[in-house]
Amino acid sequence: MECNEYREKFIHESMSRQEKEEFVEHIKRCSGCRRFVERYNGARDFIKLRTEYIPSEFLEEKILSKIKTKRSIKMLYKVAVPTAVIMIIGLFFVIKPLSGRQIMYEKVASAGIEMLSSKRTTRTSTNSDFSYLVKIKYASDQF
């Protein structure tokens, strides 16, 4: 038998008992077939190890826990980040007008106080108090 025939039968494990004995003798003489068998057995053992390895329960739980943690972090980013952005934008639209109103109220109050304090010494009647209130109202309408 030639090397290629031996190798093919070796791979397919289709050698008879007598052919196996002949192949063992052939390997002793043929360095190419000997290297082929060594490499084939190494690759087969590696594949067997990769496919037949069963992790311990502890290792399996640890791996699954890390996967769940990564999933929950991704979910957090998918939900929390957009929510935070929406809240920040919403607060900007709520606080900005409120701060503008506060400035307006401060202007009205200071204008009203100024009007009242300028006439405080000459205030003599309730009718004049009413006119001051009208002026304050007028000042607040200006803002």
N, CA, C and O of each residue as an XYZ file, in Angstrom:
572
protein
N       0.837     -1.170      0.000
C       0.000      0.000      0.000
C       0.894      1.251      0.000
O       2.006      1.236      0.529
N       0.386      2.322     -0.602
C       1.129      3.581     -0.645
C       0.747      4.450      0.571
O      -0.217      4.173      1.286
N       1.549      5.511      0.770
C       1.342      6.411      1.931
C      -0.060      7.019      1.931
O      -0.721      7.043      2.969
N      -0.517      7.508      0.784
C      -1.836      8.139      0.729
C      -2.954      7.168      1.088
O      -3.923      7.551      1.743
N      -2.827      5.922      0.667
C      -3.843      4.906      1.016
C      -3.850      4.644      2.517
O      -4.911      4.569      3.137
N      -2.644      4.503      3.106
C      -2.557      4.296      4.551
C      -3.195      5.478      5.310
O      -3.970      5.300      6.250
N      -2.840      6.668      4.865
C      -3.339      7.862      5.549
C      -4.864      7.958      5.455
O      -5.529      8.287      6.438
N      -5.404      7.675      4.296
C      -6.864      7.758      4.122
C      -7.572      6.731      4.995
O      -8.555      7.046      5.665
N      -7.070      5.508      4.983
C      -7.690      4.470      5.823
C      -7.508      4.783      7.311
O      -8.380      4.486      8.128
N      -6.352      5.393      7.656
C      -6.112      5.766      9.049
C      -7.130      6.819      9.504
O      -7.697      6.708     10.592
N      -7.358      7.831      8.675
C      -8.311      8.891      9.015
C      -9.719      8.327      9.173
O     -10.426      8.667     10.121
N     -10.121      7.471      8.251
C     -11.484      6.918      8.278
C     -11.614      5.697      9.176
O     -12.694      5.118      9.299
N     -10.514      5.312      9.798
C     -10.481      4.150     10.706
C     -11.099      2.926     10.047
O     -11.943      2.243     10.628
N     -10.661      2.666      8.821
C     -11.215      1.534      8.064
C     -10.156      0.468      7.769
O     -10.268     -0.251      6.776
N      -9.137      0.358      8.616
C      -8.086     -0.650      8.421
C      -8.464     -1.954      9.094
O      -9.050     -1.973     10.177
N      -8.123     -3.019      8.443
C      -8.294     -4.337      9.071
C      -7.140     -4.537     10.054
O      -6.226     -3.716     10.118
N      -7.184     -5.600     10.800
C      -6.138     -5.878     11.785
C      -4.778     -6.030     11.106
O      -3.771     -5.519     11.596
N      -4.758     -6.717     10.007
C      -3.511     -6.940      9.287
C      -2.974     -5.612      8.722
O      -1.769     -5.365      8.760
N      -3.878     -4.752      8.194
C      -3.446     -3.464      7.659
C      -2.904     -2.556      8.763
O      -1.963     -1.796      8.534
N      -3.485     -2.630      9.939
C      -2.974     -1.843     11.064
C      -1.547     -2.250     11.402
O      -0.691     -1.399     11.647
N      -1.293     -3.576     11.415
C       0.058     -4.070     11.711
C       1.046     -3.610     10.644
O       2.175     -3.230     10.955
N       0.613     -3.648      9.383
C       1.471     -3.193      8.296
C       1.730     -1.683      8.419
O       2.841     -1.219      8.163
N       0.716     -0.933      8.805
C       0.845      0.518      8.936
C       1.807      0.874     10.068
O       2.577      1.826      9.943
N       1.772      0.124     11.170
C       2.697      0.351     12.281
C       4.129      0.144     11.797
O       5.018      0.928     12.130
N       4.354     -0.906     11.015
C       5.688     -1.163     10.467
C       6.074     -0.060      9.472
O       7.229      0.362      9.421
N       5.091      0.401      8.681
C       5.347      1.459      7.694
C       5.743      2.770      8.384
O       6.628      3.480      7.907
N       5.093      3.089      9.498
C       5.398      4.308     10.245
C       6.829      4.286     10.762
O       7.486      5.326     10.810
N       7.309      3.134     11.142
C       8.690      3.003     11.641
C       9.692      3.388     10.560
O      10.765      3.910     10.861
N       9.341      3.128      9.297
C      10.258      3.401      8.194
C      10.016      4.758      7.526
O      10.956      5.367      7.016
N       8.753      5.243      7.523
C       8.380      6.444      6.772
C       8.189      7.624      7.728
O       7.241      7.656      8.513
N       9.110      8.597      7.648
C       9.021      9.755      8.552
C       7.838     10.663      8.193
O       7.273     11.300      9.082
N       7.449     10.739      6.917
C       6.309     11.567      6.503
C       5.011     11.068      7.112
O       4.215     11.862      7.613
N       4.787      9.752      7.073
C       3.569      9.180      7.667
C       3.604      9.291      9.186
O       2.571      9.489      9.827
N       4.824      9.158      9.768
C       4.946      9.280     11.218
C       4.553     10.704     11.650
O       3.799     10.861     12.610
N       5.049     11.742     10.959
C       4.664     13.127     11.264
C       3.163     13.341     11.038
O       2.506     14.043     11.805
N       2.631     12.728      9.978
C       1.199     12.852      9.685
C       0.364     12.312     10.845
O      -0.590     12.955     11.282
N       0.726     11.131     11.338
C      -0.017     10.515     12.443
C       0.105     11.362     13.710
O      -0.879     11.540     14.428
N       1.289     11.880     13.991
C       1.472     12.720     15.175
C       0.612     13.989     15.102
O      -0.057     14.358     16.068
N       0.645     14.640     13.948
C      -0.149     15.862     13.776
C      -1.646     15.561     13.812
O      -2.421     16.308     14.409
N      -2.040     14.483     13.181
C      -3.458     14.116     13.170
C      -3.936     13.830     14.587
O      -4.991     14.318     14.994
N      -3.169     13.041     15.344
C      -3.561     12.726     16.727
C      -3.585     13.987     17.595
O      -4.464     14.134     18.444
N      -2.617     14.905     17.388
C      -2.613     16.162     18.146
C      -3.844     17.002     17.844
O      -4.464     17.547     18.757
N      -4.200     17.111     16.572
C      -5.383     17.895     16.186
C      -6.654     17.237     16.718
O      -7.553     17.920     17.209
N      -6.726     15.915     16.621
C      -7.907     15.197     17.119
C      -8.056     15.371     18.626
O      -9.165     15.582     19.118
N      -6.945     15.283     19.364
C      -7.004     15.465     20.812
C      -7.418     16.893     21.183
O      -8.181     17.102     22.127
N      -6.905     17.872     20.426
C      -7.266     19.259     20.684
C      -8.755     19.480     20.443
O      -9.431     20.108     21.259
N      -9.259     18.977     19.347
C     -10.686     19.128     19.029
C     -11.530     18.408     20.072
O     -12.564     18.922     20.498
N     -11.103     17.246     20.475
C     -11.836     16.490     21.487
C     -11.880     17.259     22.805
O     -12.915     17.311     23.469
N     -10.759     17.850     23.175
C     -10.693     18.631     24.404
C     -11.618     19.835     24.319
O     -12.318     20.145     25.283
N     -11.632     20.520     23.175
C     -12.461     21.713     23.006
C     -13.944     21.380     23.002
O     -14.751     22.177     23.481
N     -14.318     20.234     22.479
C     -15.745     19.906     22.371
C     -16.257     19.123     23.563
O     -17.460     19.126     23.821
N     -15.398     18.467     24.283
C     -15.857     17.634     25.385
C     -15.663     18.280     26.746
O     -16.056     17.695     27.755
N     -15.071     19.466     26.811
C     -14.833     20.121     28.086
C     -16.142     20.617     28.671
O     -16.895     21.337     28.015
N     -16.404     20.232     29.894
C     -17.606     20.682     30.601
C     -17.137     21.490     31.812
O     -16.465     20.955     32.694
N     -17.492     22.783     31.857
C     -17.033     23.608     32.986
C     -17.733     23.209     34.288
O     -18.811     22.615     34.280
N     -17.096     23.548     35.387
C     -17.704     23.267     36.686
C     -18.917     24.168     36.872
O     -19.076     25.171     36.176
N     -19.770     23.793     37.821
C     -20.972     24.591     38.085
C     -20.594     26.002     38.533
O     -21.249     26.974     38.157
N     -19.543     26.109     39.334
C     -19.101     27.422     39.819
C     -18.684     28.314     38.648
O     -19.073     29.480     38.576
N     -17.887     27.753     37.732
C     -17.432     28.525     36.576
C     -18.602     28.898     35.675
O     -18.662     30.012     35.153
N     -19.520     27.972     35.497
C     -20.695     28.245     34.664
C     -21.541     29.369     35.265
O     -21.989     30.263     34.547
N     -21.758     29.324     36.589
C     -22.529     30.384     37.256
C     -21.816     31.726     37.165
O     -22.456     32.759     36.971
N     -20.506     31.717     37.302
C     -19.724     32.950     37.227
C     -19.844     33.570     35.834
O     -20.019     34.782     35.704
N     -19.753     32.751     34.810
C     -19.867     33.244     33.432
C     -21.266     33.790     33.184
O     -21.417     34.878     32.628
N     -22.280     33.054     33.588
C     -23.657     33.507     33.386
C     -23.939     34.787     34.168
O     -24.673     35.653     33.693
N     -23.365     34.912     35.357
C     -23.546     36.122     36.154
C     -22.950     37.336     35.444
O     -23.555     38.407     35.422
N     -21.770     37.165     34.870
C     -21.151     38.285     34.141
C     -21.963     38.660     32.916
O     -22.081     39.840     32.585
N     -22.519     37.674     32.244
C     -23.359     37.959     31.070
C     -24.593     38.742     31.497
O     -24.966     39.717     30.844
N     -25.233     38.320     32.593
C     -26.418     39.030     33.078
C     -26.074     40.449     33.502
O     -26.845     41.376     33.253
N     -24.920     40.625     34.143
C     -24.502     41.959     34.569
C     -24.305     42.864     33.362
O     -24.741     44.015     33.370
N     -23.655     42.354     32.332
C     -23.443     43.158     31.125
C     -24.763     43.504     30.465
O     -24.938     44.616     29.969
N     -25.691     42.563     30.455
C     -27.010     42.841     29.871
C     -27.733     43.919     30.661
O     -28.349     44.809     30.075
N     -27.664     43.847     31.991
C     -28.368     44.842     32.797
C     -27.724     46.223     32.646
O     -28.426     47.234     32.669
N     -26.407     46.275     32.493
C     -25.738     47.562     32.275
C     -26.153     48.137     30.928
O     -26.409     49.336     30.820
N     -26.221     47.297     29.902
C     -26.671     47.771     28.591
C     -28.097     48.287     28.678
O     -28.419     49.326     28.102
N     -28.950     47.572     29.392
C     -30.339     47.984     29.532
C     -30.419     49.304     30.293
O     -31.238     50.165     29.975
N     -29.561     49.453     31.299
C     -29.523     50.696     32.056
C     -29.171     51.863     31.139
O     -29.793     52.923     31.206
N     -28.175     51.664     30.287
C     -27.802     52.725     29.348
C     -28.925     53.015     28.365
O     -29.149     54.168     27.998
N     -29.626     51.983     27.942
C     -30.712     52.188     26.979
C     -31.873     52.959     27.594
O     -32.565     53.693     26.888
N     -32.098     52.806     28.895
C     -33.234     53.446     29.551
C     -32.818     54.703     30.308
O     -33.458     55.745     30.165
N     -31.771     54.624     31.100
C     -31.413     55.721     31.996
C     -30.862     56.942     31.264
O     -31.204     58.075     31.603
N     -30.033     56.723     30.288
C     -29.421     57.867     29.597
C     -30.472     58.705     28.873
O     -30.498     59.922     29.058
N     -31.343     58.099     28.052
C     -32.366     58.934     27.419
C     -33.288     59.619     28.426
O     -33.687     60.766     28.225
N     -33.623     58.919     29.502
C     -34.470     59.510     30.527
C     -33.787     60.712     31.164
O     -34.419     61.748     31.372
N     -32.510     60.581     31.474
C     -31.771     61.698     32.074
C     -31.697     62.884     31.113
O     -31.837     64.033     31.531
N     -31.482     62.612     29.848
C     -31.409     63.691     28.859
C     -32.746     64.416     28.772
O     -32.795     65.645     28.751
N     -33.818     63.653     28.722
C     -35.151     64.264     28.655
C     -35.427     65.101     29.904
O     -35.989     66.192     29.814
N     -35.027     64.585     31.067
C     -35.252     65.335     32.303
C     -34.440     66.627     32.317
O     -34.946     67.665     32.743
N     -33.207     66.580     31.863
C     -32.368     67.783     31.848
C     -32.955     68.823     30.898
O     -33.019     70.008     31.225
N     -33.378     68.374     29.727
C     -33.990     69.304     28.772
C     -35.279     69.875     29.357
O     -35.536     71.073     29.241
N     -36.082     69.029     29.979
C     -37.327     69.498     30.604
C     -37.065     70.505     31.697
O     -37.757     71.519     31.788
N     -36.079     70.242     32.524
C     -35.744     71.196     33.582
C     -35.276     72.520     33.000
O     -35.582     73.579     33.548
N     -34.545     72.475     31.909
C     -34.099     73.716     31.267
C     -35.298     74.555     30.842
O     -35.309     75.772     31.026
N     -36.312     73.894     30.268
C     -37.481     74.638     29.816
C     -38.366     75.098     30.977
O     -39.138     76.045     30.821
N     -38.268     74.453     32.123
C     -39.053     74.870     33.288
C     -38.316     75.947     34.076
O     -38.921     76.942     34.474
N     -37.024     75.762     34.305
C     -36.267     76.689     35.144
C     -36.005     78.007     34.411
O     -36.075     79.077     35.016
N     -35.709     77.935     33.130
C     -35.409     79.153     32.372
C     -36.555     80.159     32.437
O     -36.305     81.320     32.758
N     -37.794     79.775     32.150
C     -38.880     80.757     32.273
C     -39.099     81.225     33.707
O     -39.440     82.386     33.935
N     -38.907     80.331     34.672
C     -39.083     80.736     36.063
C     -38.054     81.770     36.465
O     -38.370     82.717     37.185
N     -36.833     81.597     36.010
C     -35.806     82.581     36.366
C     -36.113     83.918     35.709
O     -35.852     84.965     36.303
N     -36.659     83.910     34.505
C     -37.066     85.150     33.841
C     -38.194     85.823     34.594
O     -38.211     87.047     34.725
N     -39.139     85.037     35.090
C     -40.241     85.602     35.876
C     -39.730     86.216     37.166
O     -40.203     87.265     37.604
N     -38.763     85.551     37.761
C     -38.204     86.062     39.015
C     -37.574     87.429     38.790
O     -37.746     88.341     39.599
N     -36.847     87.566     37.695
C     -36.236     88.858     37.387
C     -37.320     89.904     37.158
O     -37.188     91.040     37.613
N     -38.395     89.533     36.456
C     -39.491     90.457     36.196
C     -40.142     90.891     37.508
O     -40.416     92.075     37.706
N     -40.390     89.926     38.411
C     -41.000     90.266     39.699
C     -40.107     91.189     40.505
O     -40.581     92.100     41.184
N     -38.790     90.939     40.421
C     -37.862     91.805     41.147
C     -37.910     93.228     40.599
O     -37.868     94.188     41.369
N     -37.999     93.373     39.283
C     -38.088     94.698     38.686
C     -39.376     95.409     39.101
O     -39.359     96.591     39.444
N     -40.488     94.682     39.066
C     -41.770     95.268     39.456
C     -41.738     95.677     40.918
O     -42.171     96.770     41.280
N     -41.217     94.785     41.757
C     -41.171     95.087     43.186
C     -40.289     96.292     43.463
O     -40.660     97.167     44.245
N     -39.127     96.342     42.828
C     -38.240     97.486     43.084
C     -38.851     98.785     42.553
O     -38.713     99.838     43.176
N     -39.533     98.710     41.391
C     -40.197     99.912     40.869
C     -41.317    100.355     41.815
O     -41.486    101.548     42.068
N     -42.072     99.397     42.330
C     -43.157     99.729     43.260
C     -42.638    100.300     44.552
O     -43.192    101.267     45.074
N     -41.588     99.719     45.072
C     -41.000    100.222     46.319
C     -40.455    101.624     46.106
O     -40.601    102.498     46.960
N     -39.828    101.826     44.961
C     -39.285    103.158     44.661
C     -40.403    104.194     44.570
O     -40.262    105.310     45.070
N     -41.499    103.829     43.940
C     -42.629    104.759     43.816
C     -43.229    105.057     45.185
O     -43.534    106.211     45.487
N     -43.400    104.032     46.016
C     -43.976    104.239     47.336
C     -43.046    105.045     48.231
O     -43.502    105.925     48.962
N     -41.760    104.760     48.186
C     -40.830    105.466     49.066
C     -40.666    106.931     48.653
O     -40.413    107.788     49.500
N     -40.806    107.217     47.377
C     -40.667    108.612     46.949
C     -41.857    109.446     47.394
O     -41.700    110.656     47.556
N     -43.018    108.885     47.597
C     -44.216    109.625     48.000
C     -44.588    109.390     49.455
O     -45.601    109.914     49.918
N     -43.822    108.643     50.161
C     -44.177    108.274     51.529
C     -44.281    109.513     52.430
O     -45.163    109.584     53.285
N     -43.417    110.450     52.246
C     -43.419    111.627     53.115
C     -44.577    112.564     52.808
O     -45.031    113.289     53.693
N     -45.062    112.564     51.572
C     -46.139    113.487     51.208
C     -47.483    112.789     51.153
O     -48.461    113.403     50.727
N     -47.573    111.540     51.562
C     -48.827    110.808     51.514
C     -49.798    111.370     52.550
O     -49.503    111.418     53.744
N     -50.964    111.795     52.058
C     -51.925    112.392     52.996
C     -53.309    111.799     52.878
O     -54.087    111.877     53.829
N     -53.640    111.216     51.756
C     -55.011    110.718     51.625
C     -55.022    109.307     51.060
O     -54.024    108.836     50.513
N     -56.167    108.634     51.200
C     -56.310    107.273     50.680
C     -56.439    107.279     49.176
O     -56.102    106.298     48.514
N     -56.921    108.368     48.639
C     -57.030    108.484     47.192
C     -55.646    108.434     46.550
O     -55.460    107.837     45.490
N     -54.667    109.081     47.219
C     -53.308    109.053     46.680
C     -52.715    107.655     46.789
O     -51.934    107.242     45.932
N     -53.088    106.918     47.852
C     -52.634    105.527     47.963
C     -53.152    104.703     46.786
O     -52.442    103.857     46.243
N     -54.375    104.959     46.411
C     -54.950    104.243     45.275
C     -54.191    104.578     43.990
O     -53.963    103.700     43.157
N     -53.809    105.820     43.830
C     -53.071    106.214     42.621
C     -51.698    105.554     42.597
O     -51.184    105.214     41.531
N     -51.100    105.373     43.788
C     -49.819    104.660     43.838
C     -49.978    103.212     43.410
O     -49.135    102.674     42.691
N     -51.054    102.584     43.851
C     -51.311    101.202     43.460
C     -51.528    101.090     41.960
O     -51.089    100.133     41.322
N     -52.221    102.095     41.405
C     -52.437    102.114     39.957
C     -51.103    102.251     39.252
O     -50.887    101.610     38.224
N     -50.191    103.077     39.783
C     -48.877    103.244     39.180
C     -48.062    101.952     39.255
O     -47.351    101.592     38.317
N     -48.184    101.262     40.396
C     -47.489     99.965     40.536
C     -48.034     98.971     39.519
O     -47.274     98.246     38.876
N     -49.368     98.942     39.379
C     -49.979     98.075     38.390
C     -49.483     98.434     36.997
O     -49.178     97.549     36.198
N     -49.400     99.704     36.707
C     -48.925    100.163     35.419
C     -47.468     99.726     35.214
O     -47.091     99.294     34.125
N     -46.657     99.844     36.266
C     -45.240     99.446     36.175
C     -45.126     97.953     35.932
O     -44.295     97.519     35.135
N     -45.950     97.157     36.609
C     -45.884     95.709     36.399
C     -46.348     95.310     35.013
O     -45.858     94.326     34.458
N     -47.291     96.061     34.437
C     -47.739     95.774     33.084
C     -46.662     96.075     32.052
O     -46.670     95.509     30.959
N     -45.740     96.961     32.393
C     -44.679     97.315     31.467
C     -43.661     96.179     31.303
O     -42.969     96.086     30.289
N     -43.587     95.324     32.321
C     -42.644     94.218     32.266
C     -43.361     93.020     31.774
O     -42.762     91.952     31.643
